[in-house]
Amino acid sequence: MFWFKKKYIIALFILPTLIFYIVYMIMPIVMSLFFSFTDYSGMGGIEFVGAENYKRLIEDPRFFISLKNALIILVFSLSFLLPGSFLMAVLLNKKMRGVNVAKAFIFSPFVIAPIVVGLIWTFILDPYKGLINMFLERVGLDFLALQWIGGRTITPYAVGFVYTWQTLGFVTIIFLAGLKFISKDIYEAGLIDGTTPMQELRYITIPLLRETFIINTILIITGCFKIFELVIQLTGGGPNHLSEVLVTYMYFTAFQQSQYGYGMAMSVVIFLISVVTFSFYLFIMMRREKQ
């Protein structure tokens, strides 16, 4: 197998993946950046307008509404999804009856298409025909019936809840995989030293899962900034674009209003926000690790 160690053979094996990555990852980013400096409408000629699209973006109130909604979903998801999935993984890592069935039930929402998930929760959260408000009205608790979706304030939280519900199983499985790599000898040594379950969780499990926490946090951040189908199915971005998130507003601008150049400027900003957000998180985690 000495021929396998030759550099050109290794390069030959890497080449298909490299081509795939360039065509489907690097080129779309470069093309988006190029079109963001034009007034291209998807048809006809291309005229360079410099930074006009980015100036317009700063003055666009709908963009900042979309950004605010996306950040609300992100904070909500990180606050509940990360600790919730970790605790769920710790419980499922115990030897109990029916634990495999529980794993299947928890993971099952993740395999459902997001558009179907949005449809399911529309029947539950709809303020007029949804199951929650209908139930509250039947039991005489009309004052608790709210406009869960399609309103001015609660919609981003509802989207964050639905996203958390759908993604919980996937993040839990990653935590479970991390728990399987922790040697039982470490826990046994802790028991000999007299550690309590809470001390075991704080001083053994969480520090040894630092890398897993980083991976899951990055997945949640990128996932929140990519939410599209849930918002489209739950609210369609309405009323009057008040429930838009970054991706849905970019789609509306580029493909429904045919303002392709402006939409690509928006996509570049979304990309930069995502990169800066999880880069900042990585910087904080690496700094803590060095300390």
C-alpha angles and dihedrals in degrees: 000000000000090000089065090066094060113112097230091053090052090047090051091056092047095046099080092051091045092051091048091050093048095047098044102029113023100035096052090052092049092046092048090051091049095049092045088073093053138069092231113158098192092266135056128014131346122237122187113231100174115218095343093113091054092048089051089049092058090053096045111104092192091060091055091047088053091047091050091050091048092050091049090053090047095050092044092049095046091047095053108017099053100048092033094054091045093053090044090053091049090053094045090049089067121094103253137144114268094014093132091052089050090052091052093050093047093048096043097084090059093062092054114096111256091236089057091046088053091050092050093050092044088065088051102040103033106125094220106032102015122123095237097057093039090054092047091051092049093053093045098254096120091143089067093055107107137176094261094176131022094030133113102255117013100050098084090051090049091050089048090051093050091047090050091050092051097044100039094092094049094051090044091055091053090051089048090053089052092049091053090060094057108099116240088222089072092055091046090052088051092052090051089053089052101250118171121226091259092050090048090053094046102040103030114021102039097044092048091050094053093115091047090052090052093050093048093046091053090048091051093047094049091042093053092051090051097052107132116132095050093057093042092053098039101045110348086230093294160176094057092327092298093130097044120128124204097269096045092048090048090051092048092050098044103037106023100037093032092230093138097163093051091046091052090051087055092049091052090052091048090051092050093047090052093048094046092047098054092035088058090049091050091049091053092048094048091048091052091048092054091049 
